Amino acid sequence: MTPFTEETHADREIASQPAIWRQAAAFAPSVAHLFPKRGQKVAFVGCGSSWFMSQAAAGIWESQGLGEADYYTCSEFIYTRHYDAIVAITRSGTTTETVELLQRTDIPTLVITAVENSPVTQYATESIIMDFADEQSVLQTVWATTVLGLIRHIAGESDLATLAHDAEVALASDLGELVNVDQISFLGHGWTIGLASEGALKTRESSQFWAEAYPAMDYRHGPLSIAQPGRCVWVFGEIDDSLKEDIKKTGTLLEMSTLDPLAHLIRAQRTAIAIAKKRGLNPDYPRNLSRSIILN
């Protein structure tokens, strides 16, 4: 197997995240008024990476006391439930399931997209265009983290410009043995469960790699059985000390970080790209995937 050695769009986009996060922090005050008001019941929706960012966003929104928040992949939205607002995340603005949801609902909608005048903007009540975070790679990296960072910033949970320093640390960090493991289980708690799902997706789609994702405390309820030397358990945020000990006893590599979880996701992105290249794959063009899923 010949390693793939060329620099990719994904490499450049991952490296751009500190600068793009700072740009998004400066952009946030101009769009904060478009978000749902405190006390409103909100549904965050998306597909693929945008669904996992919606999952994390809903957790942050509710934990900050801004109102009840749920999350859905667009094809599974429950139309019989009442919401005061829907926030839809979609990089391309063309994903069929997202467009159809916006067409069907009469709930006020806010779309966050990278493409101005894309189909979703025709049906949304309000739109936020973040073209500065768009990507050339099929893989979502800087788009996903910037959208979630913007929502965290507006929710008052963190300052995105400050988090950019952690992003720089994550970019400079040594990946060590992470690129040599043969399986990764990503774990999260609360809003970082969405990051765990995104980390697993990134490694699967970039390199056809065996990766799974679980709520941290559910890991002992079955998935612990696959832990062994040569594999990795990757934790976003903190976990219970007893769970750490149970994981370490298996001989698996335990990856944790004091970095903000969103910056820790950058290490996961870098790991995914490194594994893909080691396998001789171009991570910009994942097998069987395209930038947007448009159905007939």
C-alpha positions in Angstrom: 0.0 0.0 0.0 1.6 3.3 -1.1 0.9 6.2 1.2 -0.8 9.3 -0.3 1.6 12.2 0.2 0.0 15.2 -1.5 -1.4 18.2 0.4 -5.2 18.1 0.2 -8.0 20.7 0.4 -8.8 19.0 3.8 -5.3 19.6 5.1 -5.6 23.3 4.3 -9.1 23.6 5.6 -8.2 21.9 8.9 -5.3 24.2 9.3 -7.4 27.3 8.6 -9.7 26.8 11.6 -8.0 29.2 14.1 -8.3 32.1 11.6 -11.8 31.2 10.5 -13.0 30.8 14.2 -11.7 34.3 14.9 -13.5 35.6 11.8 -16.7 33.9 13.0 -16.4 35.5 16.4 -16.2 38.9 14.8 -19.2 38.0 12.6 -21.4 36.8 15.4 -22.7 40.2 16.7 -24.2 40.9 13.2 -26.3 37.8 13.2 -27.1 37.1 16.9 -30.5 38.8 16.6 -31.6 36.1 14.1 -31.4 33.3 16.6 -34.4 32.0 18.6 -35.3 34.1 21.6 -34.7 32.9 25.2 -37.5 30.6 26.3 -38.5 29.5 22.9 -38.6 25.8 22.1 -36.1 25.0 19.3 -35.4 22.1 17.0 -31.8 22.0 15.5 -31.7 20.0 12.3 -29.2 18.8 9.7 -27.8 15.9 7.8 -24.5 14.1 8.2 -21.9 16.3 10.0 -24.5 19.0 10.2 -26.8 16.7 12.1 -24.1 16.0 14.7 -23.4 19.7 15.0 -27.2 20.1 15.6 -27.0 17.5 18.3 -24.2 19.4 20.0 -25.9 22.7 19.5 -29.2 21.5 21.1 -27.2 20.3 24.2 -25.4 23.6 24.5 -28.6 25.7 23.9 -30.6 24.0 26.7 -27.6 23.7 29.1 -27.3 27.5 28.9 -30.9 28.0 30.0 -32.0 29.4 26.6 -35.0 27.1 26.3 -35.9 23.5 25.5 -34.0 22.2 22.5 -34.2 19.0 20.4 -32.2 17.8 17.4 -33.1 15.8 14.4 -31.7 14.5 11.2 -34.0 16.2 8.7 -35.5 13.0 7.3 -36.7 12.1 10.8 -38.2 15.4 11.9 -41.5 14.9 13.9 -43.9 17.3 12.3 -46.6 16.7 14.9 -44.4 18.3 17.7 -44.7 22.0 18.5 -41.6 24.2 18.2 -41.3 27.9 18.2 -38.3 27.9 15.8 -36.2 25.5 13.7 -32.4 26.1 13.2 -31.2 24.2 10.1 -27.5 23.7 9.4 -26.5 22.9 5.9 -23.1 23.7 4.2 -24.3 23.4 0.6 -27.8 24.6 1.0 -28.9 21.9 -1.5 -29.4 18.8 0.6 -32.8 17.3 -0.4 -34.0 16.3 3.0 -33.2 19.8 4.4 -35.0 21.5 1.6 -38.0 19.3 1.9 -38.3 20.0 5.7 -38.2 23.7 5.1 -40.9 23.4 2.4 -43.2 21.3 4.6 -43.1 23.2 7.9 -44.8 26.5 8.8 -42.6 26.9 11.9 -40.3 30.0 11.6 -36.9 28.8 10.4 -33.3 30.0 10.5 -30.9 28.4 8.0 -27.1 28.6 8.5 -25.4 27.8 5.2 -22.2 28.6 3.3 -23.8 29.3 0.0 -25.8 32.5 -0.7 -29.1 32.0 -2.8 -28.9 28.3 -2.3 -32.3 26.4 -2.4 -32.7 26.4 1.4 -32.6 30.2 1.5 -35.7 30.4 -0.7 -37.8 28.6 2.0 -36.2 29.8 5.2 -37.6 32.7 7.3 -34.1 33.9 7.9 -30.7 32.9 6.6 -27.1 33.3 7.8 -24.5 33.0 5.1 -21.0 31.9 6.3 -19.3 31.7 2.9 -16.0 32.4 4.6 -16.2 28.9 6.2 -17.0 27.0 3.0 -14.9 24.1 1.8 -13.6 22.5 -1.4 -13.2 19.1 0.1 -16.2 16.8 0.3 -15.2 16.3 4.0 -16.7 18.8 6.4 -14.0 20.1 8.8 -13.8 23.8 9.2 -17.5 24.3 8.3 -18.7 22.0 11.0 -16.5 23.4 13.8 -17.2 27.0 12.8 -21.0 26.6 12.8 -20.9 25.0 16.2 -18.5 27.5 17.5 -20.7 30.3 16.3 -23.7 28.8 18.2 -21.6 28.4 21.3 -20.5 32.0 21.1 -24.0 33.3 20.6 -25.3 31.1 23.4 -22.8 32.6 25.8 -21.2 29.2 26.5 -17.7 30.2 25.2 -15.8 32.8 23.3 -14.9 31.5 19.9 -11.9 33.9 19.5 -10.4 32.5 22.7 -11.0 28.9 21.6 -8.9 29.7 18.5 -5.8 29.4 20.7 -6.7 25.8 21.7 -7.2 25.2 18.0 -3.7 26.3 17.3 -2.4 23.9 20.0 -4.4 21.0 18.5 -2.9 21.7 15.1 0.6 21.7 16.5 0.2 18.6 18.6 1.9 15.3 17.9 -0.5 12.6 16.9 1.8 9.8 18.1 0.4 6.3 17.9 -3.1 7.5 17.0 -2.4 7.0 13.3 -1.3 3.3 13.9 -4.4 2.0 15.8 -6.8 -0.3 14.0 -10.0 0.9 15.6 -11.3 4.0 17.5 -14.3 4.3 19.7 -15.2 7.9 20.3 -17.0 8.8 23.6 -18.8 12.0 24.7 -21.0 13.3 27.5 -23.8 15.9 27.1 -23.2 18.1 24.1 -19.9 16.3 23.2 -21.8 13.2 22.2 -22.3 15.0 19.0 -18.6 15.5 18.6 -18.0 11.8 19.3 -20.4 10.9 16.4 -18.6 13.5 14.2 -15.2 12.1 15.0 -16.3 8.6 14.1 -17.9 9.8 10.9 -14.8 11.6 9.9 -12.6 8.6 10.2 -15.1 6.3 8.5 -15.7 8.5 5.5 -12.1 9.7 5.0 -10.4 6.3 5.1 -13.1 3.5 5.4 -11.8 3.0 8.9 -13.6 1.2 11.7 -14.8 3.8 14.1 -17.8 3.9 16.5 -19.4 6.5 18.8 -21.2 6.2 22.2 -22.3 8.2 25.2 -19.4 7.7 27.6 -21.3 6.0 30.4 -22.9 3.6 27.9 -19.5 2.4 26.7 -19.4 -0.3 29.5 -22.8 -1.6 28.3 -21.4 -3.8 25.5 -18.9 -1.7 23.4 -16.1 -2.2 26.1 -15.9 -5.8 24.8 -14.0 -4.7 21.6 -11.3 -2.7 23.6 -7.8 -4.3 23.3 -4.2 -3.3 22.7 -3.8 -1.7 19.3 -7.2 0.0 19.5 -8.2 3.4 20.9 -10.9 5.0 23.1 -11.1 8.7 22.3 -12.9 10.8 24.9 -14.2 14.4 24.3 -14.3 16.1 27.7 -14.2 14.4 31.1 -15.3 11.0 32.1 -15.8 9.2 35.4 -12.5 7.9 37.0 -13.9 4.4 37.3 -14.6 4.3 33.5 -11.0 5.5 32.8 -9.7 2.6 34.9 -12.0 0.1 33.1 -10.7 1.3 29.8 -7.1 1.3 30.8 -7.3 -2.3 32.1 -8.1 -3.5 28.5 -4.7 -2.2 27.2 -6.4 0.1 24.7 -4.9 3.5 24.0 -6.9 6.2 25.9 -7.0 9.6 24.2 -8.0 12.5 26.3 -7.2 16.2 26.3 -7.4 19.3 28.4 -8.1 21.3 25.2 -11.7 22.5 24.6 -13.6 19.6 23.1 -14.1 21.5 19.8 -10.4 21.9 19.5 -9.9 18.3 20.4 -12.1 17.5 17.4 -9.4 19.1 15.3 -7.0 16.3 16.5 -9.6 13.8 15.4 -9.8 15.4 12.0 -6.0 15.3 11.6 -6.0 11.7 12.7 -8.6 10.8 10.2 -6.7 12.5 7.4 -3.4 10.8 8.5 -5.0 7.4 8.5 -6.5 8.0 5.0 -3.1 9.0 3.6 -1.4 6.0 5.3 -3.9 3.8 3.5 -3.1 5.5 0.1 -6.4 7.3 0.0 -7.2 10.9 -1.0 -9.4 12.2 1.8 -10.9 14.9 -0.3 -12.8 12.3 -2.3 -14.4 9.8 0.1 -15.6 6.6 -1.6 -19.3 6.8 -2.7 -19.8 10.3 -1.3 -20.4 13.7 -2.8 -20.5 17.3 -1.4 -24.3 17.2 -1.1 -27.0 14.5 -1.3 -29.5 15.6 -3.9 -32.3 13.1 -4.5 -34.4 12.8 -7.6 
